[in-house]
């Protein structure tokens, strides 16, 4: 008979809980967020090969064949302040996982207490204490002391997986931060390489200007002698002097740029300003290695910013589930066990000094759920934001690679044309000098030819720097450098 009663009670409890759940579910708002789109073409535009060889798989130590540059990058990966700040954020997000994990496990604590109390004799409690004997012949103590030691526990039952989803969201946030750190590493390496090549280009510009000024000063001496011999006019002297002043001014500008670029590199690698070791003699002769772009779908796994956006999206989905679970009842168990007595010698007296308790709560939002609704709607909006952010990151990555491929190709062609231009103007200087010596050309023609040759050499150096920068940016666009 008793078993039948208990079974009936259990069935009623289950039915009541099921009915309550259905009622709550019918009152819970629902929003549907569309799935993310990550479709990419099978091939990059104007690339007909299906070759999956991808330069992003090359480690940065092998991608850059300059020992001085590699030393700078290695130092930066240890000392760069921004990177170290990001590493601390990674550690904090890792700690957040442990915090969220602890929320759906039982909380257990230990309590010890001691107190003393004196109540009035002519009160209900005082009168009762005075007429109460602990043992025959032993009165209730006054003042009353109390000693207690025990353990207590609380446990929120994660019926709707709210706490577990919050913990999974913390894991996604941690992975997102890790990818953010990887993206920072990629960007840092690219920035250091760009600045290093900029420094080499400035060294070459400085050398070109210095050599050109030497030639112009020699020419200025010659034309002044010719003016004294009435073979040249003051106009030619003034024009050449103006050109010398102009190039000398540019020389100081380049020197200032060298100082600033060196200091920028020192900042990136986290050290005080000092000389940057580099070899700029063979800058123009540097070969531009072929960059293999692979196929577009590889961007989804190679680029840290895409992976970060993906983890952020997963976290947003889990946060939405956790926010929706707030509409449902929460179940909490509380329990405690210990020893309590008004004298320490009785604390170990069993079972008289034993105390224990067990309770269960169910709490559910019923009226005025606006705050919960607002939190749920915000979670949905953030999830949709994460969808757009993910799609935007993929689109941006694809466009960056296409732009990079086009830039590398066009810079290669531009460099070839500038090489021909430099060669032609160099030859024209020799011809003009011969004509000037034979009095068949004035010095203005020599001056203009030298000016054109100087500008073409400086442009050639600038184009080489752009080629190297395009190579570095392409490596970054493909997702290389962090692994």
Helices and strands as residue ranges (DSSP letters): H 2-27, G 55-57, H 60-63, H 67-79, H 81-103, E 107-117, H 124-130, E 133-135, E 138-139, E 144-157, H 162-228, H 234-268, G 296-298, H 299-302, H 304-325, E 330-341, G 344-346, E 354-363, H 370-437, H 443-477
